[in-house]
Amino acid sequence: MEEQLGIGSVVISKCGRDKGRYFIVLKSEGGYVYLTDGAMRKLASPKKKKIKHITITSDKLENIADKLKLGKKVFDGEIKSALRVYNQKEQ
């Protein structure tokens, strides 16, 4: 399961006050991932969450992942608008 998890992967929080929200993976290290959604959790302060507390989707935001890997500037607004599609599917 962890091999599907990489930078730019779209995940859903399974527990906590952010339960049911979509996030993008910024980094994974050990049994943890660092998540951002561009709104509640900005790039400057990502959420550290255990891998067992997220559901991994099959989607990956390639354009944002490429920017992060190359060290280019990514804005919170880009992430927020990319995840808007997923959050609207839920409603």
C-alpha distances in whole Angstrom, upper triangle without the diagonal:
4,5,6,7,11,14,15,12,14,12,14,16,16,19,21,24,22,20,19,20,18,17,16,14,17,16,13,15,14,12,14,13,17,17,20,22,25,27,26,24,26,25,27,26,22,20,19,16,14,10,11,13,11,10,8,10,11,13,14,18,19,22,21,19,21,24,22,21,25,26,28,29,27,28,27,29,27,24,25,27,23,22,25,24,21,23,26,24,23,27
4,5,5,8,12,13,11,13,12,14,15,16,19,21,24,21,20,20,20,18,16,15,12,14,12,9,11,11,10,11,11,14,15,18,20,23,26,25,22,24,22,24,23,19,18,16,14,12,8,10,13,11,11,9,11,12,14,14,17,18,21,20,17,19,22,19,18,22,23,25,26,24,26,25,27,25,22,24,26,23,21,25,24,21,23,26,25,24,28
4,5,7,11,13,11,14,14,17,18,19,22,24,27,24,23,22,22,19,18,16,13,15,13,11,13,13,13,14,13,16,17,20,22,24,27,27,24,25,23,26,25,21,20,19,17,15,12,14,16,14,13,11,12,11,13,13,16,16,19,19,15,18,20,18,17,20,22,24,26,24,26,26,28,25,22,25,26,23,22,25,24,22,25,27,26,26,30
4,6,10,11,8,10,11,14,16,17,20,23,25,22,21,20,19,16,15,13,11,14,13,12,14,15,14,14,13,15,15,18,19,22,25,25,22,23,22,25,24,20,19,18,17,15,12,14,16,13,11,8,9,8,9,9,13,13,17,16,14,16,19,17,16,20,22,23,24,22,24,24,25,22,20,22,23,19,18,22,21,18,21,24,22,22,26
4,7,9,6,9,9,12,14,16,18,20,22,19,19,18,17,14,12,10,8,10,9,8,11,12,12,11,9,11,12,14,16,19,22,22,19,20,18,21,20,16,16,15,13,13,9,12,13,11,10,7,9,9,10,9,12,13,16,15,12,15,17,15,14,18,19,21,22,20,22,21,23,20,17,20,21,18,17,20,20,18,20,23,22,22,25
4,6,6,9,10,14,16,18,20,22,24,20,21,20,18,15,12,9,7,8,7,7,10,13,13,12,9,11,11,13,15,18,21,21,18,18,16,19,19,15,15,15,14,14,12,15,16,13,13,10,11,11,11,8,10,11,13,12,9,11,14,11,11,14,16,17,19,17,19,19,21,18,16,19,20,17,16,20,20,18,20,23,23,23,27
4,6,9,11,15,16,19,21,22,23,20,21,20,18,14,11,8,5,5,6,8,11,14,15,13,10,10,10,11,13,15,18,19,16,15,13,16,16,13,14,14,14,15,14,17,17,15,15,12,13,13,11,8,9,9,11,9,6,9,10,8,8,11,12,14,15,13,15,15,18,15,13,16,17,15,15,18,19,17,20,23,22,23,26
4,6,9,13,15,18,21,22,22,19,19,18,15,12,9,6,5,6,9,11,14,17,17,15,11,11,10,10,11,13,16,17,15,14,13,16,16,13,14,15,15,17,15,18,18,14,14,11,11,11,9,5,5,6,8,6,4,8,10,8,9,13,13,14,14,12,14,13,15,12,10,13,14,11,11,15,15,14,16,19,19,20,23
4,6,10,13,16,18,20,21,17,17,16,14,10,8,6,5,8,10,11,14,17,16,14,11,11,10,11,12,14,17,18,16,16,15,18,18,14,15,15,14,15,13,15,15,12,11,8,8,8,6,4,6,8,11,10,8,12,13,12,13,16,17,18,18,15,17,16,17,15,12,14,15,12,11,15,14,13,15,18,17,18,21
4,7,10,13,16,17,18,15,14,12,10,7,6,5,7,10,12,13,17,19,17,15,12,12,9,10,10,13,15,16,14,15,15,18,18,14,14,15,14,15,13,15,14,10,9,7,6,8,6,6,7,10,13,11,11,14,15,14,16,19,19,20,19,16,17,15,16,14,11,12,13,10,8,12,12,9,11,14,14,14,17
4,7,9,12,14,15,12,11,10,8,6,5,6,7,11,12,12,16,17,15,13,10,11,9,10,10,14,15,15,14,16,16,19,17,14,12,13,11,12,10,11,10,6,6,5,6,9,8,9,11,14,16,14,14,17,19,17,18,22,22,22,22,19,19,17,18,17,13,14,15,13,10,13,13,10,12,15,14,13,17
4,6,9,11,12,9,8,6,6,5,6,9,10,14,15,15,18,19,16,14,12,13,10,11,11,14,15,14,14,16,17,20,18,15,13,13,11,12,11,11,9,6,5,7,7,11,11,13,14,18,19,17,17,21,22,20,22,25,25,25,24,21,21,18,19,18,15,14,16,14,11,13,14,10,10,14,13,11,15
4,6,8,9,6,5,5,6,7,8,11,11,14,16,15,17,18,15,13,11,12,10,11,11,15,15,13,13,16,17,19,17,13,11,11,9,10,10,10,6,5,6,9,11,15,15,16,17,20,22,20,19,23,24,21,23,27,26,27,25,22,22,19,20,20,16,16,18,17,13,16,16,13,12,16,16,13,16
4,7,10,8,5,6,8,10,11,14,15,18,18,17,19,19,15,14,14,15,13,15,15,19,18,16,16,19,21,23,20,17,14,14,10,10,10,8,5,5,6,10,12,16,17,18,20,23,26,23,23,26,27,25,27,30,29,30,29,26,26,23,24,24,20,19,22,20,17,19,19,15,15,18,17,14,17
4,7,7,5,8,10,12,13,16,16,19,19,18,20,19,16,14,14,15,14,16,16,19,18,16,16,19,21,22,19,16,13,13,10,10,11,10,6,8,10,13,16,20,20,21,23,26,28,25,25,29,29,26,28,32,31,31,30,27,26,23,25,25,21,21,23,22,19,20,21,18,17,20,20,17,19
4,5,5,9,10,13,13,17,17,19,20,19,20,20,17,15,15,15,14,15,15,18,17,13,14,17,19,20,17,15,11,12,10,11,13,12,9,10,13,16,18,22,22,23,24,27,29,26,26,29,29,26,29,32,30,31,29,26,25,22,24,25,21,20,23,23,19,21,22,19,17,21,21,18,20
4,5,9,9,13,13,17,18,20,21,21,22,23,20,18,17,16,14,14,14,16,14,11,12,16,19,20,16,15,12,13,12,14,16,16,12,13,15,18,20,23,23,24,24,28,28,25,26,30,29,27,29,32,30,31,29,26,24,20,22,23,20,18,21,22,18,19,21,18,16,19,20,17,18
4,6,6,9,10,13,15,17,18,19,21,22,19,16,15,14,11,11,11,13,12,9,10,14,16,18,15,13,10,12,11,13,14,15,11,11,13,15,17,20,19,20,20,24,25,22,22,26,26,23,26,29,28,28,26,22,21,18,19,20,17,15,18,18,14,15,18,15,13,16,17,14,16
4,6,9,11,14,16,18,20,19,21,22,19,17,15,15,13,14,13,16,15,13,13,17,19,21,18,16,13,14,12,13,14,13,9,9,10,14,15,19,19,20,21,24,26,23,23,27,27,25,27,31,30,30,28,25,24,20,21,22,18,17,19,19,15,16,17,14,12,16,16,13,15
4,7,10,13,15,18,20,20,23,23,20,18,16,16,14,14,12,16,15,13,14,17,20,22,20,17,14,16,14,15,15,14,11,9,9,12,12,16,16,18,19,22,24,22,22,26,26,24,27,30,29,29,28,24,23,20,20,20,17,15,17,16,13,13,14,11,9,12,12,9,11
4,7,10,13,16,18,18,21,23,20,17,15,14,11,10,8,12,11,10,11,14,16,19,17,14,12,14,13,15,15,15,12,10,10,12,12,16,15,16,16,20,21,18,19,23,23,21,24,27,26,26,24,20,19,16,16,17,13,12,14,13,10,11,12,9,7,11,12,9,12
4,7,10,13,15,16,20,21,19,16,14,13,9,9,7,10,11,11,11,13,15,18,16,13,12,14,13,15,14,15,13,10,10,10,10,13,11,12,12,16,17,15,16,19,20,18,21,23,23,23,21,18,17,14,15,14,11,10,12,10,7,9,10,7,7,11,11,10,13
4,7,9,12,13,16,19,17,14,11,9,6,5,5,9,10,10,9,11,11,14,13,10,9,11,11,13,13,15,12,9,10,10,10,13,11,11,11,14,15,12,13,17,17,15,17,20,20,20,18,15,14,12,13,13,9,9,12,10,7,11,12,10,10,14,14,14,16
4,6,9,11,15,17,16,13,10,8,6,5,6,9,12,12,10,11,10,14,13,10,10,12,12,14,13,16,14,11,12,10,10,12,10,8,8,11,12,9,9,13,13,11,14,17,16,16,16,12,13,11,13,11,8,10,12,10,8,12,13,11,13,16,16,16,19
4,6,7,11,14,13,10,7,6,5,7,9,12,14,14,12,12,11,14,13,9,10,10,10,12,11,14,13,11,12,10,11,13,11,9,10,12,13,10,9,13,13,10,12,15,15,16,16,13,15,13,16,14,11,13,15,13,12,16,17,15,16,19,20,20,23
4,7,10,14,14,11,7,5,6,7,10,12,15,15,11,11,8,11,11,8,10,10,11,14,13,17,16,14,15,14,15,16,14,12,11,12,13,10,8,11,11,8,10,13,12,13,13,11,13,12,15,14,11,14,16,14,14,18,19,18,19,22,23,23,25
4,7,10,11,9,6,5,8,10,13,15,18,18,14,14,11,13,13,10,10,9,11,12,11,15,15,14,16,14,16,17,16,13,14,14,16,13,10,13,13,10,10,14,13,15,16,14,16,16,19,17,15,18,20,18,17,21,22,20,22,25,25,25,28
4,7,8,6,4,6,9,12,16,18,20,20,16,17,15,16,15,12,11,9,10,10,9,13,13,12,14,13,15,17,16,15,16,17,18,16,13,16,17,13,13,17,16,19,19,18,20,19,22,21,18,20,23,20,19,23,24,22,23,26,26,26,29
4,6,5,6,8,12,15,19,21,23,22,18,19,17,18,16,13,13,10,10,10,10,13,15,14,17,16,19,20,20,18,20,20,22,19,16,19,19,16,15,19,18,21,22,21,23,22,25,24,21,24,26,24,23,27,27,25,26,30,30,29,32
4,5,8,11,14,18,21,24,26,24,21,22,20,21,19,16,15,11,11,9,9,12,14,15,17,16,20,21,22,20,22,23,25,23,20,22,23,19,19,22,22,25,26,24,26,25,28,27,24,26,29,27,25,29,30,27,28,32,31,30,33
4,7,11,13,17,20,23,24,23,20,21,20,21,19,16,14,10,9,6,6,8,10,11,14,14,18,19,21,20,22,23,25,23,20,23,24,21,21,24,24,26,27,25,26,25,28,27,24,25,28,26,24,27,28,25,26,30,29,27,31
4,7,10,13,17,19,21,19,16,18,16,17,15,12,10,7,5,4,5,9,9,10,13,13,17,19,19,18,20,21,23,20,18,21,22,18,19,22,21,24,24,22,23,21,25,24,20,22,25,23,21,24,26,23,23,27,27,25,28
4,6,10,13,16,18,16,13,15,13,15,13,9,8,6,5,6,6,10,10,9,12,11,14,16,16,15,16,18,20,17,15,18,18,15,16,19,18,20,20,18,20,18,21,20,17,18,21,19,18,21,22,20,20,24,24,23,26
4,7,11,13,15,14,10,11,10,11,9,6,5,5,6,9,10,13,12,11,14,13,16,18,17,15,16,17,18,15,14,17,16,13,15,18,16,18,17,15,16,15,18,17,14,16,19,17,16,19,21,19,19,23,24,23,25
4,7,10,11,11,8,9,8,11,9,5,5,6,7,10,11,14,12,10,12,12,14,16,15,13,13,16,17,13,13,16,16,13,15,18,17,18,17,14,14,12,15,15,11,12,16,14,12,16,17,15,16,19,20,19,22
4,6,8,8,5,6,6,9,8,5,6,9,11,14,14,17,15,13,15,14,15,17,15,14,13,15,15,12,12,16,15,12,15,18,16,16,15,12,11,9,11,11,8,9,12,12,10,13,15,14,14,17,19,18,20
4,5,7,5,6,8,11,11,9,9,12,13,16,16,19,16,14,15,15,15,17,15,14,12,15,15,12,14,17,16,14,18,20,18,18,16,12,11,8,9,10,6,6,9,9,7,10,12,11,11,14,16,15,17
4,6,6,5,7,10,10,9,11,15,16,19,20,22,20,17,19,18,18,20,17,16,14,16,15,12,14,17,15,14,18,19,17,16,14,10,8,4,6,8,5,5,8,9,9,10,13,13,13,15,18,18,19
4,6,6,9,11,11,11,12,16,17,20,21,23,20,18,20,20,20,22,20,19,17,20,19,16,18,21,19,18,21,23,21,20,17,14,11,7,8,10,9,6,10,12,10,11,14,14,12,15,18,17,18
4,6,10,11,10,9,10,13,14,18,19,21,18,17,19,20,20,23,21,20,19,22,21,18,20,23,21,19,23,25,23,22,19,16,14,10,12,14,11,10,13,15,12,13,17,16,14,17,19,18,18
4,7,8,6,6,6,10,12,16,17,19,16,15,18,18,19,22,20,18,17,20,20,16,17,20,19,16,20,22,19,19,17,14,12,9,12,13,10,10,14,14,13,14,17,16,15,18,20,19,21
4,5,6,6,9,12,15,18,19,22,19,18,20,20,21,23,20,18,17,19,18,14,16,18,16,14,18,19,17,16,13,11,9,6,9,11,9,9,13,14,13,15,18,18,17,20,22,21,23
4,5,6,9,12,15,18,19,22,20,18,20,20,21,22,20,17,15,17,16,12,13,15,13,11,14,16,13,13,10,8,8,6,10,11,9,11,14,14,14,16,19,19,19,22,24,24,25
4,6,10,12,16,19,21,24,22,21,23,23,24,26,23,21,19,21,19,16,16,18,16,13,16,17,14,14,12,11,10,9,13,14,13,14,17,18,18,20,23,22,22,25,27,27,28
4,7,9,13,16,18,21,19,18,21,21,23,25,23,21,20,22,21,17,18,20,18,15,18,20,17,18,15,14,13,11,15,16,14,15,18,19,18,20,23,22,21,24,26,25,27
4,6,9,13,14,17,15,15,17,17,19,21,20,18,17,19,19,15,15,18,17,14,16,19,16,17,16,13,13,11,15,15,12,13,17,17,15,18,21,19,19,22,24,23,25
4,6,10,12,14,12,12,15,16,18,21,20,18,18,21,21,18,17,21,20,17,19,22,20,21,19,17,16,14,17,18,14,15,19,18,16,18,21,19,18,22,23,22,24
4,7,9,12,11,11,15,15,18,21,20,19,20,22,23,19,18,21,21,17,19,22,20,22,21,19,19,17,20,21,17,18,22,21,19,21,23,21,21,24,25,24,26
4,6,8,7,8,11,13,16,19,19,18,20,22,23,20,19,22,22,19,21,24,23,24,24,21,22,19,22,22,18,19,22,21,18,21,23,20,20,24,24,22,24
4,5,5,7,11,12,16,19,19,19,21,23,25,22,20,24,24,21,22,26,25,27,26,24,25,22,25,25,21,22,25,23,21,24,25,22,22,25,25,23,26
4,5,6,8,9,13,15,16,17,19,21,23,21,19,22,23,20,21,24,24,26,26,24,25,23,25,24,21,22,24,22,20,23,23,20,21,24,23,22,25
4,6,8,10,13,16,18,19,21,24,26,24,22,26,27,24,24,28,28,30,30,27,28,25,28,27,23,24,26,24,21,24,24,21,21,25,24,22,25
4,7,10,13,17,18,19,21,23,26,23,22,25,26,23,25,28,28,29,28,26,26,23,25,25,21,21,24,22,19,22,22,19,19,22,21,19,22
4,6,9,13,14,15,17,20,22,20,19,22,23,21,22,26,26,27,26,23,23,21,23,22,18,19,21,19,16,19,19,15,16,19,18,16,20
4,6,10,12,13,16,19,21,20,19,22,24,22,23,26,26,27,27,24,24,22,23,22,18,19,21,18,15,18,17,14,15,18,16,15,18
4,7,8,10,13,16,19,17,16,19,21,19,20,23,24,25,25,22,23,21,22,21,17,18,20,17,14,17,17,13,15,18,16,16,19
4,5,8,11,14,17,16,15,18,20,19,20,23,24,25,25,22,23,21,21,19,16,17,18,15,13,15,14,11,13,16,14,14,17
4,7,10,12,16,16,14,17,20,19,19,23,24,24,25,22,23,22,23,20,17,19,19,15,14,17,15,12,15,17,15,16,20
4,7,9,12,12,12,14,17,16,17,20,21,21,22,19,20,19,19,16,14,16,15,12,11,14,12,10,14,15,14,15,19
4,6,9,9,8,11,13,13,14,16,18,18,18,16,17,17,17,14,12,14,14,11,11,14,13,12,15,17,16,18,21
4,6,6,6,9,10,11,12,14,16,15,15,13,14,14,14,11,9,12,12,8,9,12,12,12,15,17,16,18,21
4,6,5,6,9,10,10,12,14,14,15,13,15,16,16,12,12,15,14,11,13,16,15,15,18,20,20,22,25
4,5,5,6,9,10,11,12,11,12,10,12,14,14,10,10,14,13,10,13,15,15,16,19,20,21,23,25
4,5,5,6,9,10,11,9,10,7,10,11,12,8,8,11,11,9,11,14,15,15,18,20,20,22,24
4,5,5,6,9,10,10,11,10,12,13,15,12,11,14,15,12,13,17,17,17,19,22,22,23,26
4,5,5,6,9,8,11,10,13,15,16,13,13,17,17,14,16,20,20,20,22,25,25,27,29
4,6,5,6,5,7,7,10,13,14,11,12,15,16,14,16,19,20,20,23,25,25,27,29
4,5,5,6,8,7,11,12,15,12,11,15,16,15,16,19,20,20,22,25,26,27,29
4,6,8,10,11,14,16,18,16,15,19,20,17,19,22,23,23,25,28,28,29,32
4,6,9,11,14,17,19,16,16,20,21,19,21,24,25,25,27,30,30,32,34
4,7,9,12,15,17,15,15,19,20,19,21,24,25,25,27,29,30,32,34
4,6,10,13,15,13,14,17,18,17,19,22,23,24,26,28,29,31,33
4,7,10,12,10,12,15,16,16,18,20,22,23,24,26,28,29,31
4,7,9,7,8,11,12,12,14,16,18,19,20,22,24,25,27
4,5,5,7,9,10,11,13,15,17,18,19,21,23,24,25
4,5,5,6,9,10,11,12,15,16,16,18,21,21,22
4,5,5,6,8,10,10,13,15,15,16,19,20,21
4,6,5,6,9,10,12,14,14,16,18,20,21
4,6,5,6,9,11,11,12,14,16,17,19
4,6,5,6,9,10,10,12,14,15,16
4,5,5,7,10,10,11,13,15,16
4,6,6,8,10,11,13,14,16
4,5,5,6,9,10,11,13
4,5,5,6,9,10,11
4,6,5,6,9,11
4,5,5,7,9
4,5,5,7
4,5,5
4,6
4
